[in-house]
Amino acid sequence: MQNRELSNLYEDIAEDILGALVFDSSNEDNVNQLLFFSMLENAVSCLADDIIDSLKASNIEISNLNSVHKWISLKQFQSLKNIIEQEFKDDGFFYLFEDAKNKLFKVVEVNLILSNEANSLKKFNLILNKYKTFKDLLRKVLDEC
């Protein structure tokens, strides 16, 4: 399977898992949330590999890096740098993804004046939509160049 197809497959699986989430703090739901993040992380990783393939940049070896470091390596391409940097900012995909993933392992403090709000379906949908927008923008840029 090509990296593009794998990326799309992992995205589809993440979307299917998202439909099954109920956020009831059950073990099954927690596992499904972890699976959602795992599938989306695999999609992001395969997308990075697909971009390297489409750039025909054989001098860059990123296959042994994790998904975030693959994208940090891809920032060296001027045509992609601004797009990728936007996704590492406070409202970008990578920031939201890591924040939500870290919240899976934290206990929500309800006694705080400022809440450390738990993950919700709205946030998971936002993360998936940010990923799709990021992916589409990158593919359009690469197809035009």
Steps between C-alpha positions, in 0.01 A plus 500: 500500500618851422550751782215716367262204516622405847452856622144503367430156652621605845294819474190296412558268796542799733175643367321168562635486855387858557146392421517239777628732775259583782737664756355307794843427659454126453802284424364424153455869423849584629646230276303637206635848569854362502428316175371823347827675583706205382322484164525875450868495592557223244311706241722802571812288476397344169407844367853620576643197320269567206620860480864389497414257221323770297789744549735227380732596784703183529772687688272537803446192713203544735359148516665430836365819663175535691217692335573838660870491417420406142310826469777696666736356237259593222510866606828534313305516173410866443176413321375313810662692784223755566223241477672264744597776745136612522401153620743514793345824636237514776205446267676261263454130449817377673442715808135390537592138433772488768287694749204263463724193511662621822158561656419131467745428779410789732228506761252786451503738796146626556592703809721742311376848423645462153400160374738265329217380280496142380489391140168509321350389172518861383876510559557166328297620199704821495825302499382277215378800300829684557686194373283480188549871427876468554520194275292658223703821506828311479381283214372803306830681547694197382273441202541863390879507539 
